[in-house]
Amino acid sequence: MKAFCEITPSIPKMANLLEGGGKTPILNPTELEDVGFKIAAYPLSLMGVSIRAMQNALTSIKGGQIPSHGSIPTFEEIKEIGGFNSYYEEEKRYATNPD
């Protein structure tokens, strides 16, 4: 990786790091920048932690419990994170008033 960056200094480079199974060494963003990369993709990170959280929640539910309040966002937080509140505001701009 470092050799590639050294022989192509004027070309921006992107590292695509498959966490937990790829052949590329997993470096953190600072290490990648030090080597010469400008962009880094960690495509499995969000999906992996999401899957683990879903498995844990389903295990709790199967065991007769529900996930604790601190482990899940409130409905208002879900709407904000998911962009619903912005969508609702934008929707108001285009709403027509009934006659």
ChimeraX attribute file (.defattr): number of C-alpha atoms within 10 A of each C-alpha:
attribute: neighborCount
match mode: 1-to-1
recipient: residues
	/A:1	12
	/A:2	11
	/A:3	9
	/A:4	12
	/A:5	15
	/A:6	11
	/A:7	9
	/A:8	11
	/A:9	11
	/A:10	9
	/A:11	11
	/A:12	11
	/A:13	17
	/A:14	13
	/A:15	18
	/A:16	14
	/A:17	20
	/A:18	16
	/A:19	17
	/A:20	11
	/A:21	10
	/A:22	10
	/A:23	9
	/A:24	12
	/A:25	12
	/A:26	17
	/A:27	14
	/A:28	11
	/A:29	16
	/A:30	10
	/A:31	11
	/A:32	19
	/A:33	14
	/A:34	10
	/A:35	16
	/A:36	23
	/A:37	21
	/A:38	14
	/A:39	13
	/A:40	16
	/A:41	13
	/A:42	15
	/A:43	12
	/A:44	14
	/A:45	14
	/A:46	9
	/A:47	11
	/A:48	13
	/A:49	11
	/A:50	12
	/A:51	12
	/A:52	11
	/A:53	14
	/A:54	12
	/A:55	12
	/A:56	13
	/A:57	18
	/A:58	15
	/A:59	14
	/A:60	14
	/A:61	12
	/A:62	10
	/A:63	9
	/A:64	8
	/A:65	11
	/A:66	12
	/A:67	13
	/A:68	9
	/A:69	8
	/A:70	7
	/A:71	9
	/A:72	12
	/A:73	11
	/A:74	11
	/A:75	9
	/A:76	11
	/A:77	13
	/A:78	13
	/A:79	14
	/A:80	13
	/A:81	12
	/A:82	11
	/A:83	11
	/A:84	14
	/A:85	15
	/A:86	12
	/A:87	12
	/A:88	10
	/A:89	10
	/A:90	11
	/A:91	11
	/A:92	9
	/A:93	8
	/A:94	8
	/A:95	8
	/A:96	8
	/A:97	5
	/A:98	4
	/A:99	3
